[in-house]
Amino acid sequence: MKKQMLLIGAGGFLGVRLQKYYNKNITEALTHSQLNIEEISAVEKAVQQSNAEVVINCAAISNTAYAQQNPQQAYAANVLGAANIAKACARTGKKLVYMSSDQVYNGCTQQGPLSEDVPLCPTGVYAQQKLRAEQEIQALLPQAVGLRLTWLYDLPQSGMRLNANLLSNLLQASHSKAPLAFATKEYRDITWVQELVENMDKITNLSGGIYNIGSTGGGCTYETALFAAEKLKLPTPAQLIIADETRYETQTRNLLLNTAKAQHQEIVFSTTQAGIVKCIEHYNL
């Protein structure tokens, strides 16, 4: 039986999709204009008055470039606001599921899929803030469930809000005839957001801790972009996609995730390539 959920950050890329899919199980869906998570009293009131069993926090400033340029604003949402929600859940006894990122691994030198317990030294404002938020939340509320998500994507055909994601970026580049450069020395997976949405009910049953969540089996970003462009049937993908061989030249960037911990709890995703095909077929492209 699906749990009743209080959704915070309901106006964002993930939030709008969770709200649509779990419509009858969302007791309340709060956007930034409805709840300022920087105000602890407002957060406590919203959580306390809710009949939900689980609070899902999707609120964040996830644009890494924007966070880098506006660190204080990003901190208020990504750390302070996230901790406020954890405090409210701790005081009311409600379960919390919150979103972190594969970016916390961006300073790791290990190769191959990375597990949740590898030492972390993230670089960049966004990645550092997401790790700090994890640390503060787990200290406040050890039973909270933190999700280190891969890069999520969807297509414009969804009719819902989009993020800057690989597939939509490729479509836009094809339309504008402006080639995109992708690193050959960056390794990461991408995940169709709908698979995360459909797994959220199982995720709410996880015991407290940090979990790597999303598709696996991917390779370098350049190769994934080529594969996606071909499956989207974009004209001349070899001309649309440029191999950037200098970025991360001194140190390969590895964001591949080991998701065995979540898989043991029957939370399973398509591989990166299979997920791309599944998404494209879903929209009949």
N, C-alpha and C positions, 0 to 999 in steps of 0.2 A: 504494500500500500504506500502510495506516495505521501511524503510528509508535507505539511503546510509550511510555506516559506514566506519570509519577509525579504523582499528583493531591494537592495540598495545599489544605486547606480543603474537604475532601470532604463535610462535614456541612452546608454552607450551601446557599442557594437554587440557585446555579449548580452547585456541586460535586456535589450528589446527582444532578442530571440528566446531567451529564457521565459520572458513574460508571455510571449505568444504560445510557446510549447506547453508550459505548465499553467496555463490560464486559470483553471479552476483550483489549483493548489497554491496560487499566490494570494496571500491574505492582503498584501499591500505592496505596490511597486512604487518606489520613491526615486525621483530624479534629483539632480543637483538643485534645481529650482524649488523643489519641495522639501529637501532636507540638506542643510549645510553640515557636512560631517565634521567640520572644524569646530563646531559648537557642541561641546560635550553635553550640555543640558538638553539640547534639541535631540541629540542622538539617544540619550537615555530615555527620554520621553517616548520617542518613536518605538524603541525596542520594548520598553516596559508595557506599552499599551497594545502591542501586537499579540495576536493569538497564535502566531506562528511558532513552530517547534524549532525551525532552523532559520538563521539569518544568512543570506548569501550576499557577500560584499563584492560587487563588480566595479565600484567607484575607484577611479584612478586617473592620473594624467599619464597615459601610456606612450605618447609620442616622445621618443627618446631625444630627438633634436630639440623639441620645445622644452622638455624637462632640463636639458643641459643649459639652455638659454634663460630659463626661469626657475632656478633651483628652489627658491623660497616658496613660490606658488606650488611647485610640484611636491615639495616636502609636506606642505599643509594637507594635500590630498593623499599622497602615497604613504606617509608615515603617521603624521598627527591624526588625520581623520581615520585611518585604518585602526590605530590604537584606541581611539575613542569608541569605535564600534566594538572592539574586543572587550574594553572595560564594561560597556553596557551589557554585553552578553554574559560576562563573568558575574555581574551583579544580579542578573535575572535568571541565570541558569540555562540560557538558550544556547544551542549549538551554533557554531560559526564556521562557515566555509568562505575562504577568501582567496583572491587571485594573486599569485606571484608570477614569476617569469623565468624562462630559460636564460635570460640575460645575466642572472646571478652567476652563471658559469663562465662569463666571457673573459675572465682572467686566468682560467685553468690552462695548464700546459699539457695535461694528460690527453691521450688520444683515445678514440673509441667512445662508446656510450658512457655517460657519466652518471653515477648513482648519487642518491641524496646525501651521502655521508662524505663525499670528497671535500677536501679543504677548499674554501672559497676566498677569492681576493678580487671581487668585481671592479671593473673600471667604468667610469662614466656616472653621472648623477643618477639616472634612472635605475641602473642596476644596483648601485650602492644603496639607494633608498628602498628598493624592494627587499634587499637582504636585511636592512635594518628593521623594516616593518615586520618581516618574518620573526626576527629575534625578539622584538618587543611584544608581538602578539602571543608567541608561544610562551614567553615568560609570564604574561598576564593570564593566559588561558591555554594551558597545555592540551586540552581536549579539542582545541581549534584545528581545523583541517586546512592546510595551506597547499595550493596547487601551483607548482612550477610549470607554467604552460608554454608550449611551443608557439611559434608565430601562427596566429589564427587567420583564416581566410574565408571569404564567401564571394559570390558573384553579384553583379548589379541586378540580375534577374530575380534576386530574392525580394526586391522591393523594399528592403529595410536598410537601415544605416550601414554604411561600409566603413571599414578602417583602411589604412594604406596597406594593402596586402599584395602578395605576389601575383595572384591571378588578375585582380582588378588593375594593378599597375601595368601588366602586360597588355591588357585590353586597351587601356588608355594610350600606351605607347604605340600600339598598332594603329589606333585611330589618328593620332597626331603625327605618326611617322617619325617619332623621336626615339632613337635607339636607347636601350638601357644597358648599363654595365653591371655585371654580377661577378662577385669574387670567386676565383677558382680555389682559393685557399681558406674558404669558410665552409664549415660543415654544420648543417642544421636540418631539422625536420620542420614541416609545416602541417597544420591540422585543419581540416574542414570544421568550421565552428559548429555545424549541426551535430557532428558526432560528439563533441563535448556537451552540447545541450542535452542530447539523449542519454548521456552517461551521468548527468548531474544527480538523478535520483539515487543511483548506486553510490555516488560520491558522498552524498549526505549520510550514508551509513558507515563511512570509514571511521576508524578510531583516530584519535588526535595525532597530529604530526605533519610532516612535509612529504608531499608526493610529487614525483615527476609524472606529468599527464600529457598525453597526446600521441600523435603518430610517430612511428619509428621507421627504421630501414632506409632513411634518406642518405643523400650524399652531399656533394658540394653544391652550393647555391646556384652556381652557373649551370650545372647539369640538370638540376631540378627545374630551373627556369626554361631551359630548352625543352625538356619533357613536357612541361605545362603548355608551352606555346604550340607545340606540335599537336597535343591533344585538343587544344582550343581551335586548332585548324587556322591559326594565324598565318598570313602570307609571309614568306621568306623569314622564318624564325632565325636563321643563321645571320641575317642582316639586322634583325631587330634586337638581338641579344649579343652584347659584346663581352668577351672574356676579359675580366680585370685581373691580371696576373701580378700586379704590384701591391694591391691592398692585402694586408696581413702577411706580407712577404717575409718579415722578420720573425713572426710567430703565427703559425696557423691558428685560426679561430675555430674552436670546436665547441658547438652547443648541442651536440647529439646527446640524447637522454636515454638512460637505462630506466625503463618503466616497469621493471619486474615487480616492484613493491605493489604497484597498483594492479598489475595483471594478476597477482596472486589473490586479489579481491574481486576478480572477474570484471575488471574495468579494462576493456580492450578496445583498441582503435584499429582502423585500417592502416596499412603502411602508407608512407607519404605518397608514393606514386599511385597506389590503389585508391587512396582518398581523393586525389585529384580527379581520377577517372570517375569515381562515384559522384563527386560534386557536379562535374560537367554533364554526366548522363542524367542526373536529377533534373537539371534545367533544360534537358533536350538540346544541348548545343553540339 
